């Protein structure tokens, strides 16, 4: 029995194991990987990939916004994490991480977290999270630096976190997302300072905890049988 536990427990503790069961990118190459697709044909951007970091310097084109998306495995329950960053120097910039079902952002979304500095009418920086079919919350955004956006779903129960602190909870759609999208916005040809350090989407870890609980129930039965 101990051999069985030795084999299964490490698997239970991992967020995901098999191919197609997780998405992860820490931007450790010299450019975006082929798994990313450009989303806005009327927009443009100036960006660089360096030091395991995607850095967006400016938005250009007829529509000064750009997004990239990558196809992900369809997970009923998931844990999405994105380590992102910004500075307060630009007067207008947006950075959003979204889980959805349309690479052109025309279809339904599942959930997102958004940092926004300024708008057409100005204003302070804000952070926003929303679950499709569920609640929305806005609050003041933290200042310069790196932060973690995280969204989990277990059944229809969503939780959004900022730097491991709960930002929003509530119900929402149970549709599985098929894309993870990084959205960048700003004033045309003006400098922005937006960064993405890493992005991951894995099965929600409660499934691993359920396996641990199941194995915990097997142990006493096996001990009794051994006696």
Residue pairs with C-beta under 8 A, 6 or more apart in sequence:
1 218
1 219
1 222
4 215
4 218
5 215
5 219
8 211
8 215
9 212
9 215
11 17
11 211
12 208
12 209
12 211
12 212
12 215
13 208
13 212
14 208
15 22
15 79
15 200
15 202
15 203
15 205
15 208
16 22
16 202
16 203
20 73
21 73
21 202
21 203
22 73
22 200
22 201
22 202
22 203
23 70
23 72
23 73
23 180
23 199
23 200
23 201
23 202
24 198
24 199
24 200
24 202
25 33
25 35
25 36
25 70
25 198
25 199
25 200
26 52
26 197
26 198
27 49
27 52
27 53
27 54
27 196
27 197
27 198
28 52
29 49
30 49
30 50
31 49
32 49
32 54
32 68
35 70
35 71
36 68
36 69
36 70
37 68
37 69
37 70
37 103
38 66
38 67
38 68
39 66
39 67
39 68
39 69
39 103
39 104
39 105
39 181
40 61
40 63
40 65
40 66
40 67
42 61
42 62
42 63
43 59
43 60
43 61
43 62
43 63
43 64
43 65
43 66
44 59
44 60
44 61
44 64
44 66
45 56
45 57
45 58
45 59
45 60
45 61
45 66
45 184
46 56
46 57
46 58
46 59
46 60
47 54
47 55
47 56
47 57
48 54
48 55
48 57
49 55
52 197
52 198
53 195
53 196
53 197
54 182
54 195
54 196
54 197
55 193
55 194
55 195
56 66
56 184
56 192
56 194
56 195
57 191
57 192
57 193
58 186
58 189
58 190
58 191
58 192
59 65
59 66
59 184
59 185
59 186
59 187
59 188
59 189
59 190
59 192
60 188
60 189
61 188
64 185
64 186
64 187
64 188
64 189
65 94
65 183
65 184
65 185
65 186
66 183
66 184
66 185
67 105
67 181
67 182
67 183
67 184
68 181
68 182
69 103
69 179
69 180
69 181
69 182
70 179
70 180
71 178
71 179
72 99
72 177
72 178
72 179
72 180
72 201
73 201
74 176
74 177
74 178
75 176
75 177
75 201
75 202
75 203
75 204
76 174
76 176
77 152
77 153
77 154
77 155
77 203
77 204
77 206
77 207
78 99
78 151
78 152
78 153
78 177
78 201
78 202
78 203
78 204
79 150
79 151
79 152
79 200
79 201
79 202
79 203
79 204
79 205
80 97
80 99
80 111
80 149
80 150
80 151
80 152
80 180
80 199
80 200
80 201
81 148
81 149
81 150
81 198
81 199
81 200
82 97
82 113
82 148
82 149
82 150
82 182
82 196
82 198
82 199
82 200
83 146
83 147
83 148
83 149
83 196
83 197
83 198
83 199
84 95
84 97
84 115
84 146
84 147
84 148
84 149
84 194
84 195
84 196
84 197
85 145
85 146
85 147
85 194
85 195
85 196
85 197
86 93
86 95
86 115
86 117
86 144
86 193
86 194
86 195
87 144
87 193
88 117
88 125
88 143
88 144
89 191
89 193
90 117
90 118
90 186
90 187
90 190
90 191
90 192
90 193
91 117
91 118
91 122
91 187
91 190
92 117
92 118
92 119
92 186
92 187
92 190
92 192
93 116
93 117
93 118
93 184
93 185
93 186
93 192
93 193
93 194
94 114
94 115
94 116
94 117
94 183
94 184
94 185
94 186
95 114
95 115
95 182
95 183
95 184
95 185
95 194
95 196
96 112
96 113
96 114
96 115
96 181
96 182
96 183
96 185
97 112
97 113
97 149
97 180
97 181
97 182
97 183
97 199
98 105
98 109
98 110
98 111
98 112
98 180
98 181
98 183
99 109
99 110
99 111
99 112
99 151
99 177
99 179
99 180
99 181
99 201
100 107
100 108
100 109
100 110
100 112
100 177
100 178
100 179
100 181
101 107
101 108
101 109
101 110
101 175
101 177
101 178
101 179
102 108
102 179
103 179
103 181
105 181
105 183
108 132
108 173
108 175
109 132
110 131
110 132
110 153
110 172
110 173
110 175
110 176
110 177
111 129
111 130
111 131
111 132
111 151
111 153
111 158
111 160
111 172
111 177
112 129
112 130
112 151
113 127
113 128
113 129
113 149
113 151
113 160
113 162
113 167
114 127
114 128
114 129
114 183
115 125
115 126
115 127
115 141
116 125
116 126
116 127
116 128
116 141
117 124
117 125
117 141
118 125
124 140
124 141
125 140
125 141
125 143
126 138
126 139
126 140
126 141
127 138
127 139
127 140
127 141
127 142
127 162
127 167
128 136
128 137
128 138
129 136
129 137
129 151
129 160
129 167
129 168
130 136
130 137
130 168
131 158
131 160
131 168
131 170
131 171
131 172
131 173
132 172
132 173
132 175
133 171
133 172
133 173
134 158
134 170
134 171
134 172
134 173
135 168
135 170
136 168
137 160
137 167
137 168
139 167
142 162
142 163
146 195
146 197
147 162
147 163
148 161
148 162
148 163
148 164
149 160
149 161
149 162
150 160
150 161
150 162
150 164
151 158
151 159
151 160
151 161
152 158
152 159
152 161
152 204
153 172
153 204
154 204
154 206
155 174
156 171
156 172
156 173
156 174
157 169
157 170
157 171
158 168
158 169
158 170
158 171
158 172
159 166
159 168
159 169
160 166
160 167
160 168
160 169
161 167
177 201
180 199
180 201
182 196
182 199
184 192
184 194
186 192
